[in-house]
């Protein structure tokens, strides 16, 4: 009897608070939709908890008076987190110090934080399905009318580090791959100086179509393409993201802070640590800024548990 009374009181408190179900995080259309070819899907997230509305039995006049419980949200035990292995090489956890982007993450960041861990085959299938959708996208009429082809992204679907640039240029529009022109060649040298190979990373842009005359992307164009960027981030699930240039940094982080004030520190976006630095095309016009990019990347290497001085050693070897 006491148990029934307690249950009734809890249900009354929930109904007075207007609670019928606890929301689950928004899901991207890509994290499982691209597990194509009849692969199993997850219909209910482990963290989803529902409190169903239950009709209350009538309370008779001769019933014992019971003081109602205080109105308070139900306590829900968190679901255990699934074990994940992003790469074969184990890295130290991201640094605890640094800048947290926002107390209330955006919906894009929220779904990235709650993205399931996929196998390599699942990631490849997901990215392939998303790439096919991008290839037929006409959300931006001007870009769709002037492009030769879309430029999706390339690299390791299990990359620890993702580089995000601005938009394709003429060379990228012609070849269908990001960063293949002069700026791309400089980016390759930067990547090698860090001790990586291009194919170990994942590289993409804010936009997947070239703006006419290489103009800056508009906010509407970036918003139209954000679904594809979110799908790539969620699928690759990188530990670290490098934003190249003002447009990449501001669009990912959702602010208008100049790149000169964003660089030199790490931000948190979902599960990833984000480094913002200058775009390689800016370095072609301003060679003196290359030392600043080196300093930024040393911060990233240090956070990854790698030798930050390898950049200096590589530069000395190149100068000789």
C-alpha positions in Angstrom: 0.0 0.0 0.0 2.8 2.4 0.9 4.5 1.6 -2.4 1.3 2.4 -4.3 1.0 5.7 -2.5 4.6 6.7 -3.3 4.1 5.8 -6.9 1.0 7.9 -7.1 2.8 10.9 -5.5 5.7 10.7 -8.0 3.3 10.5 -10.9 1.3 13.5 -9.6 4.6 15.5 -9.3 5.6 14.6 -12.8 2.1 15.5 -14.2 2.1 18.8 -12.4 5.5 19.6 -13.9 4.1 18.8 -17.3 6.6 16.0 -17.9 5.5 13.1 -20.1 8.8 12.2 -21.7 12.5 13.1 -21.3 13.9 14.3 -24.7 16.6 12.5 -26.5 19.4 14.3 -28.4 18.8 15.2 -32.0 20.2 12.7 -34.4 21.9 13.5 -37.7 20.4 12.0 -40.8 23.8 10.5 -41.6 25.1 8.6 -38.6 23.0 5.6 -39.3 21.1 6.4 -42.5 24.2 5.7 -44.5 24.6 2.2 -43.0 23.2 1.2 -46.3 22.7 -2.1 -48.0 20.4 -3.5 -45.3 22.8 -3.1 -42.4 21.1 -3.0 -39.0 20.1 0.4 -37.5 19.5 1.6 -34.0 15.9 2.7 -33.4 16.2 3.7 -29.8 19.2 5.4 -28.3 20.5 4.0 -25.0 20.2 7.3 -23.3 16.5 7.7 -24.2 14.3 7.5 -21.2 10.5 7.9 -21.3 8.1 8.6 -18.5 4.6 7.6 -19.7 1.5 9.3 -18.4 -0.4 6.8 -16.2 -4.0 7.4 -15.1 -4.3 7.8 -11.4 -6.8 5.8 -9.3 -9.5 7.8 -7.5 -8.8 8.9 -3.9 -11.7 8.1 -1.6 -12.8 10.5 1.0 -11.9 8.0 3.8 -8.4 7.6 2.5 -5.5 8.4 4.7 -4.1 11.9 4.0 -0.6 11.9 2.5 1.5 15.0 2.1 2.4 15.4 -1.6 6.1 15.3 -2.6 7.9 18.5 -3.6 7.8 19.3 -7.3 11.1 18.3 -8.7 12.3 16.6 -11.9 12.9 12.8 -11.8 16.3 11.5 -11.2 17.4 9.4 -14.2 20.6 7.3 -14.0 22.7 7.9 -17.1 23.1 5.1 -19.5 26.6 3.5 -19.6 28.7 4.9 -22.4 29.7 2.6 -25.2 33.4 1.8 -25.4 35.0 3.4 -28.4 38.3 2.9 -30.2 38.9 5.7 -32.6 42.3 4.6 -33.9 44.9 1.9 -33.3 47.2 4.4 -31.6 46.1 5.4 -28.1 46.4 9.1 -27.4 46.3 10.9 -24.0 43.0 12.5 -23.2 42.4 16.1 -24.5 43.8 18.8 -22.2 41.5 19.8 -19.4 42.6 23.5 -19.7 41.5 25.5 -22.6 38.5 27.5 -23.8 35.0 25.9 -23.7 33.1 27.3 -26.6 29.6 27.6 -25.0 27.7 26.4 -22.0 24.8 25.5 -24.2 26.1 23.7 -27.3 24.3 24.1 -30.6 22.1 21.3 -32.0 24.9 20.4 -34.4 27.4 20.1 -31.6 24.9 18.2 -29.4 24.4 15.5 -32.1 28.1 15.3 -32.6 28.6 14.7 -28.8 26.1 11.9 -28.9 27.1 10.3 -32.2 27.6 6.5 -32.1 31.0 5.0 -32.8 31.0 3.4 -36.3 33.3 0.8 -37.8 35.6 1.8 -40.7 33.3 0.1 -43.2 30.3 1.9 -41.8 32.0 5.3 -41.9 33.1 4.7 -45.6 29.5 3.8 -46.5 28.1 6.8 -44.6 30.5 9.2 -46.3 29.8 7.7 -49.7 26.1 8.1 -49.3 26.5 11.7 -48.2 28.8 12.4 -51.1 26.2 11.2 -53.5 23.7 13.5 -52.0 26.1 16.4 -52.2 26.8 15.7 -55.9 23.1 16.5 -56.8 22.6 19.4 -54.3 21.1 22.5 -55.8 20.3 24.4 -52.6 22.5 27.4 -53.7 21.2 28.2 -57.2 24.2 30.3 -58.2 26.8 27.8 -57.0 25.0 24.9 -58.7 24.9 26.8 -62.0 28.5 27.8 -62.0 30.4 24.8 -60.6 32.0 22.1 -62.6 31.5 19.6 -59.8 31.1 19.4 -56.1 34.1 19.0 -53.8 33.2 16.7 -51.0 36.2 15.8 -48.9 39.1 13.3 -48.8 41.1 11.3 -46.4 41.0 8.7 -43.6 37.4 8.1 -42.4 38.9 7.2 -39.0 41.2 10.3 -38.9 42.2 11.7 -35.5 42.7 15.1 -37.1 40.3 16.9 -39.5 41.3 20.0 -41.4 38.4 22.3 -42.4 39.0 25.1 -45.0 36.8 27.7 -46.6 35.6 26.7 -50.0 36.9 25.1 -53.2 38.9 27.2 -55.7 39.4 26.8 -59.4 41.8 23.9 -59.1 39.6 22.1 -56.6 36.5 22.7 -58.8 38.3 21.2 -61.7 39.7 18.1 -59.9 36.9 17.5 -57.4 39.3 17.3 -54.4 39.9 20.0 -51.7 43.3 21.7 -51.4 45.0 20.7 -54.6 46.1 24.2 -55.8 49.0 26.3 -54.5 47.4 26.6 -51.1 46.9 22.9 -51.0 50.6 22.3 -51.9 51.6 24.6 -49.0 49.1 22.7 -46.7 50.8 19.4 -47.7 54.2 20.8 -46.6 52.6 21.9 -43.3 51.2 18.5 -42.8 54.5 16.8 -43.5 56.3 19.2 -41.1 53.9 17.9 -38.4 55.1 14.4 -39.1 51.8 13.3 -40.8 50.8 12.1 -44.3 47.9 13.7 -46.1 46.1 10.4 -46.4 46.2 9.9 -42.6 44.0 13.0 -42.1 40.5 14.1 -43.3 40.2 17.3 -45.3 37.1 19.2 -46.2 35.6 22.7 -46.5 32.8 24.8 -45.2 31.3 24.8 -48.7 31.4 22.0 -51.3 30.9 24.2 -54.3 33.2 27.0 -55.6 31.9 30.5 -55.2 32.2 32.5 -58.5 35.5 34.4 -58.7 36.6 32.8 -55.4 34.5 35.2 -53.4 33.8 34.5 -49.7 30.9 32.2 -49.0 27.7 33.9 -47.8 26.1 33.0 -44.5 23.1 31.5 -46.4 25.5 29.3 -48.5 27.3 28.1 -45.4 24.0 27.3 -43.7 22.8 25.4 -46.7 26.0 23.3 -46.6 26.1 22.8 -42.8 24.2 19.6 -42.9 27.0 18.0 -45.0 29.8 19.4 -42.8 28.0 18.1 -39.7 27.6 14.7 -41.4 31.3 14.5 -42.1 32.3 15.6 -38.6 29.9 13.1 -37.0 31.0 10.2 -39.2 34.8 10.7 -39.0 34.5 11.6 -35.3 37.9 13.3 -35.0 39.7 14.0 -31.8 41.1 17.2 -33.1 39.8 19.8 -35.7 42.0 22.5 -37.4 40.0 25.4 -38.8 42.0 27.1 -41.6 41.1 30.7 -41.8 38.5 33.1 -40.5 35.5 31.7 -42.4 36.1 28.1 -41.3 36.6 29.1 -37.7 33.7 31.5 -37.4 31.3 29.1 -39.2 32.2 26.0 -37.1 32.3 27.8 -33.8 29.3 30.1 -34.5 30.9 33.5 -33.7 32.3 36.5 -35.4 35.7 36.7 -33.6 38.6 37.5 -35.9 41.0 34.7 -36.6 43.8 36.7 -35.0 42.0 36.4 -31.6 40.9 32.8 -32.1 44.4 31.4 -32.9 46.8 30.3 -30.2 44.4 28.4 -28.1 42.2 25.3 -28.1 38.4 25.3 -28.1 36.0 22.5 -27.3 33.5 21.4 -29.9 31.6 18.3 -29.0 34.2 15.7 -28.2 36.9 17.5 -30.3 39.6 20.0 -29.5 39.6 22.8 -32.1 42.6 24.8 -33.2 42.1 27.9 -35.4 44.9 29.2 -37.5 45.6 31.1 -40.8 44.5 29.7 -44.1 47.4 28.6 -46.4 46.3 31.1 -49.1 46.8 33.8 -46.5 50.3 32.5 -45.9 51.1 32.7 -49.6 50.3 36.4 -49.5 51.9 37.0 -46.1 54.9 34.7 -45.6 55.8 36.3 -42.3 52.6 34.7 -40.8 54.0 31.2 -41.3 55.8 31.3 -37.9 52.4 32.0 -36.3 50.9 28.9 -37.9 54.0 27.0 -36.6 53.3 28.2 -33.1 49.6 27.2 -33.4 50.4 23.7 -34.6 52.9 23.3 -31.8 50.0 23.7 -29.4 48.1 21.0 -31.3 51.0 18.6 -31.3 51.5 19.1 -27.6 47.8 18.5 -26.8 48.1 15.2 -28.8 51.1 14.1 -26.8 53.5 14.6 -29.8 56.9 16.4 -29.9 56.0 20.1 -30.7 59.7 20.7 -31.6 59.4 18.5 -34.7 58.1 21.6 -36.6 61.2 23.6 -35.8 63.5 20.7 -36.7 61.7 20.2 -40.0 61.9 23.9 -40.8 65.7 23.9 -40.1 66.1 20.9 -42.4 64.2 22.6 -45.1 66.2 25.8 -44.7 69.4 23.9 -45.1 
